[in-house]
Amino acid sequence: MAEKNQSNGIGLGTLLFLIFLILKLTDNIDWSWWWVTAPLWIPLAIVSAIAVIAAVVAVFEHNNKK
């Protein structure tokens, strides 16, 4: 049977979030919650922005072919 490539480890974003969360909850940093949770939402925002840009480029390419 073929082996599956699976990652059972914790990701870098999750690790950073946990570190920031612990530091925030122990009052070692005085950051906004937006920055504490940034390792979770920034990658999603980047992927979403790339998808939007790709869709806009595809629409322009489709309209230019007509």
Secondary structure by P-SEA (a helix, b strand, c coil): cccccccccccaaaaaaaaaaaaaaacccccccccccccccaaaaaaaaaaaaaaaaaaaaaaaac
